[in-house]
Amino acid sequence: MAWLSSVTNSSHHYLTLLRHDKHSPPPPTLGILAFETAKTMSRLISLYKSLSLDQFLKLRTGAMKSQGVAFLNSKDECFLLSLACAEKLQDLNRAASTVSRFCTKCSNFKQINHFHVVYTDAIKLGIIDLTKPEFNSKHADKIIQKMEKYVTATLNLHAALEFVTEMEISERKLQKWKRNTNPKHGTKPNIDYFQDKIAYQRKQVKRYRRTSLWSQSFDEIVGLMSRIICIIYARICTMFGPFVSTLPRVTKHVRSPSTSSHKVHQETNYCLIKDKHRYIKQRAFKSGPIMRITKKTDKTRFYSSEFFPSEKRVTQQRWAPESTVGAAGLTMRYANIILLAEQHLHAPMSINEEARGVLYEMLTATLKEKVRGKMRRRWGGEEVKNVGRRDGHSLAEGWREALEGLMTWLAPMAHDTVTWVTERNLEKQRFDAKPTVLLCQTLYYSDLDKTEAAIVELLVGLSCVCRYENRRFGVDRCT
């Protein structure tokens, strides 16, 4: 196994700061790739922050326990966490692909393939020593802080470049006007002021280029992102390991990959997360037996999909089953229906013929049929009798109260669906690094029949509210 030892040594050498000969030429800088790099860094920062102990507990006790997720998606915590884990692994793999591509632009040719070795072999196949100082929480936080400064400076550069571009367009228009018009009555000082302002903004752009990712070398940035990718991968295994059986094992003793039947997640001795004892206490009831290891070992092994083919199933679980809204391709459509109905619920008098037509056209053929059937039963039975015995205001208030109870758990699912799509819009320059909405919090994995039943109930109830409210004013527009 000399080759494995060699991989381990080269991996540790790479994960420390990339070094260059003092006499070598200056390494190439990112330049225009700074903006793509900033987005990748933001994704990594967001992933890192979402794997903190507080965020993980918030996920388990908040989003996973919400009424909408429990009713429409699943009550199985392990299943929901496996979906969250799969999404985080895919986000991490996308960031790793970007870093791997940047490796080809590093000045030291010997280090070009090192990240591929580290991420695909040394982490998932070989051994990474997570007891080293560069892997503890304090060191990781310093890396994150440095990356955040780079992202902020690059965001400032992006805004400054856009502003300068707009000013240059105005400058060309001003020069054209100046050629065609004789300057009179003190217009020249205004032109001078504008030119001074654009000169100042160009200086700002130069300053931001020096402090942002624009002027940083590929070697330094690849080194930063590769280290944080390794730390994030280790955190995913540590946090989700007790709940996701198909996740690569994290063990504290060195074993041959061929002896891969061990499935018990052991207590980690390395300082990968803050307040480790609190985390162990929180996860103990789900993780099964925890083997306590008194003897500290130097290496932590991540077994790869080569020896655990089921690891591939972790990311494949992101595909929605056939019985879900996502499999039917109706996720955004149903989310928009719910949000539009929510708007009309708070302003029933705004539902005119045009609004009803827009909402009706958004419905699928199945929903239209279900809504018509329920409306016929509603207005052809007991509801007609009740109208004669009760005033419209009390009936409207009763329906509104019922719908507000429904929307307390249905509307957040729709809002999270729109947020998830918005956050991942490839055309949008995203530099914010806050933890994002997970796909398991949206309508993507929702049961299709349950979701449609809830939407039908919402639309029929909205029709009743509208009818009773308008009947009070002698109008009948919601039949």
Steps between C-alpha positions, in 0.01 A plus 500: 500500500793731440300682233229585754755639741639706216155636422450588865828686524440690177146582607615648831768691315239642266248588768754717672584831333610463139863605480693641208862557430600857581672525162204372298297745286188653654213251497200576276214691658126439477407812307150479352455159665483681834120524477452129434742431783307730734178311428674169568647638821156624606362152443775350714451758776127431496563125522746546785259718700211261440704222660549677830350331804234769546394488135487120501285492812281776353453287190401195703271678744366765263467425131490122540226524764282757323140400439524543124812288459363232733163479324597547134855363488583256779511451875810281473786712633768273357343518154478879512856531626619271221340738249668798666831314503468413131440863411800619699723237339389610154568864584842402631575295189416798278739718696764228483460485121573871478808466719618203295469710184694784660776258593601483134586871515732473800861598436647189661430220253573232760204620706248496216362155573542511878149623576350220294712255698398656831128527436434179309768278648651625825163596650263244352756222462812572700579657834489866598643597833225711655690545825727754332449863607380608154188287541376626836213744541711806581720454194196438280335816632809702405484362146131587479564855625770547237270367228220731617732801467590395146134452409404840644781676313406321178137600546614862541706465183201362311282792613774754420548357150127521431494860623800595288342337196185709548707815547704428186177471302391835640844640423469404134158661483639811667790520255257465211287778644812713552599463134156598378433783747683818579567505876326796664413632841740300710446151360872430491542469880224237503687302235820530699322379811370196312846420366649531848237263632563236236876531555444438871286193426771359272748537785254313722487219246880475503501490880234228511691298243805502726308391811252261339536159340586668171868536594536177700694208359340172402742325733387684813127486425507134400685430823235680708201341332647150491564505874149617580353240263677226693374643830143527369507141376618384841227702672232351276616151593513594868162675518293277275682172555286381794184549293603407144601135477635530144741782585872416496610384843707726723715289731779578740713200431693402190355202320543348163230610254429136427370452855214740451220330687534727806192726513519657844568874514746558778557802716739739330799618698610767259372855541296508182195663661465733792333377818549138401350356818175688443481357150564144618227537762254621237575225250535207738138387488518458121849381443482161665792365700791740527833336552709709734865508414741591771808469288538785258599406148663719244297428193141518395385290209217574260403188313420569137222396267743256343464287813155634589304510173195613698664843552382589151145452620543791741506750214257301286233540769459857384289371212137518608289181508223464241224587747641846577434849368859524379474185289187644335689820416246715684709639786513866398154493347336383821713738707382796291137389532532488878669841518241663274219348708672634812491852358130473418423356843620821665312715246188309386347809343789502249373182337336626181431314177854558373660373823277191499596434138873527574473265798284254307746484208781410740319183605575165342220298342494273806466793740226659290300179510547457875408861574185484285393175666547634850328827416194314370482294817555807714232721348254223426479364854517625855672825410188629323291429809750673725494814289135552581549455872819702551620837385775521241744674733510219757533237226783695337679537832467128566647411163774761535603359837516149355706617201741694720561181695569318173733773377709497820672186371426502126618855422851455652552200271410713197719791615796265558448352154524840334798592718681177409455566128601865535815418694614258230423717201816469290443839336513678834831613648478355851764606747303461824624221725207443732370143543250427225164327485526125447306311237338278763328813639324565168212344307745299289474189717137559600244227444307592187156387621533673837624820341219509246244429773635794703491731195143395417394568859673839481331602174154381603534678833621816326197485272271471803663797673472706184135404444389576855691828514360622171149381582500747788536779242250353254771372261551143381830469315649183646268224385 
